[in-house]
Amino acid sequence: MATVAKCRFDLEVCGGTFVDEPCVIDGNLISGRTFHDNGHFVGAWIKLLDEARNQST
C-alpha cells in the first residue's frame, strides 16, 4: 500500500506492506501517498470501477 512515510509503522503493524510509489494496485485496493498523486491513481481507480460495472451487467 502507498501512504506517507510517517504512516509506515501503522500500516506495517496492521500487516500491510509500505510502498513509496504514487500508485499501488493490489487486487481491488488502489492507493496513493497523498492527493498530490491523484494523477497517478485516479485513472486506475476509474478503470477498476468500470470493470466492476461491466461485470454486474
trRosetta pair geometry for C-beta under 8 A, 3 or more apart (Angstrom, degrees):
i j d omega theta_ij theta_ji phi_ij phi_ji
1 11 5.9 -145 69 -155 122 134
1 16 4.9 -30 18 -172 123 130
1 17 6.7 130 13 66 69 58
1 18 6.9 -40 67 -105 74 39
1 19 6.5 159 69 24 23 95
1 24 5.9 173 -134 85 24 144
1 26 7.0 -71 -71 11 67 137
1 29 7.0 -52 -99 142 97 129
1 31 4.8 29 -158 44 79 160
2 19 5.3 -60 -79 81 69 90
2 20 7.2 107 -133 -120 84 18
2 21 5.4 -100 -94 65 123 69
2 22 7.0 56 -157 177 162 6
2 23 6.7 -94 -5 -119 155 10
2 24 4.3 161 -25 1 97 115
2 31 4.5 176 45 113 81 97
2 32 5.2 -18 93 -138 135 20
2 33 5.0 -81 159 -57 104 65
2 37 7.2 -95 132 108 146 173
2 41 7.8 -148 52 -68 142 142
3 7 4.4 -78 141 78 131 126
3 8 7.0 177 80 -72 108 52
3 11 5.7 170 29 -54 145 143
3 18 6.7 -79 44 -130 97 86
3 31 6.8 -33 -57 162 73 132
3 33 6.0 104 -172 -127 11 57
4 7 5.3 82 64 10 77 103
4 33 5.5 99 -72 -174 56 89
4 34 6.1 52 -68 -58 104 99
5 8 5.5 -14 -164 -27 48 117
5 18 8.0 79 -123 -176 52 136
5 20 6.9 17 -78 -100 90 115
7 10 5.1 -55 -166 44 70 116
7 11 5.8 72 137 -26 87 103
8 11 5.9 -62 -150 38 29 110
8 12 6.2 17 161 -12 67 111
8 18 4.4 21 -135 -103 89 159
9 12 6.1 -64 -145 42 27 104
9 13 6.1 30 159 -23 66 108
10 13 5.9 -54 -145 33 27 112
10 14 6.7 16 158 -10 61 110
11 14 6.1 -70 -158 41 28 105
11 16 4.1 -71 173 71 87 129
11 17 7.7 -66 140 53 113 11
11 18 5.4 118 84 -75 136 88
12 15 7.7 109 -170 -28 34 6
12 16 6.1 -95 -81 69 35 72
12 17 7.3 59 -102 -106 79 30
12 18 5.9 -48 -54 -23 101 106
19 24 4.9 117 71 -87 139 141
20 33 7.2 38 -147 -83 57 130
21 24 5.6 113 69 -61 115 89
21 33 7.7 175 79 -38 30 105
22 32 5.7 1 178 -141 54 99
22 33 6.5 -68 -114 8 45 102
22 37 4.0 -176 -158 -137 83 113
22 39 8.0 -24 167 72 136 77
22 40 3.8 75 131 39 117 170
22 41 6.8 -152 144 -33 74 94
23 30 7.0 -15 -163 -169 89 92
23 31 7.6 153 -149 82 44 42
23 32 5.6 -21 -90 -90 57 90
23 37 6.5 178 -57 168 71 118
23 40 4.1 -146 -35 141 113 104
23 41 4.1 172 -112 -77 99 83
23 44 5.9 126 -172 8 135 145
24 30 7.3 165 83 -152 52 46
24 31 5.1 -14 58 61 98 89
24 32 7.5 169 16 -80 75 41
24 41 8.0 -16 28 -101 46 122
25 29 7.4 152 -156 85 43 56
25 30 5.3 -7 -105 -105 75 81
25 44 5.7 -119 -77 175 124 144
26 29 4.8 -16 68 65 89 105
26 31 8.0 -6 16 10 101 103
28 48 6.3 133 -141 -166 71 132
30 41 5.5 153 158 -169 107 107
30 44 5.2 175 -136 109 141 113
30 45 4.8 -157 80 -81 151 82
30 48 6.3 -157 -25 -8 133 150
31 41 6.9 -74 119 -136 13 157
32 35 8.0 102 98 -91 126 19
32 37 3.5 -168 -178 96 127 131
32 38 7.0 -173 70 -69 168 34
32 40 6.1 134 -112 75 125 106
32 41 4.0 -136 -49 -3 117 144
33 36 7.3 -28 81 59 99 95
33 37 5.3 107 38 -19 79 141
34 37 6.0 113 58 3 54 95
35 38 5.6 7 -174 -41 59 108
37 40 4.8 -51 -177 39 82 116
37 41 5.8 43 132 0 101 108
38 41 6.7 -82 -138 51 27 82
38 42 5.1 25 -179 -30 74 120
39 42 6.9 -26 -99 24 17 109
39 43 7.9 19 180 -14 42 105
40 43 7.7 -87 171 27 19 101
40 44 7.8 -4 145 0 56 115
41 44 5.5 -58 -154 42 52 112
41 45 5.9 55 150 -25 78 106
42 45 5.5 -56 -147 37 34 115
42 46 6.3 34 155 -20 68 103
43 46 5.9 -53 -146 35 30 109
43 47 6.4 33 153 -20 63 105
44 47 5.6 -52 -149 35 32 115
44 48 6.5 36 152 -20 64 104
45 48 5.7 -52 -152 33 32 113
45 49 6.6 32 150 -17 64 103
46 49 5.6 -52 -150 36 35 112
46 50 6.4 38 151 -20 66 104
47 50 5.7 -52 -148 35 32 113
47 51 6.4 32 154 -19 65 105
48 51 5.8 -53 -148 35 31 112
48 52 6.4 31 153 -19 64 106
49 52 5.7 -55 -148 36 32 111
49 53 6.3 33 154 -20 66 106
50 53 5.7 -55 -147 36 31 111
50 54 6.3 28 155 -18 65 107
51 54 5.8 -56 -146 38 30 110
51 55 6.5 30 155 -20 63 107
52 55 5.8 -57 -150 34 30 111
52 56 6.6 23 155 -17 64 108
53 56 6.0 -63 -152 35 31 107
53 57 6.8 20 156 -16 65 108
54 57 6.2 -61 -148 34 33 105
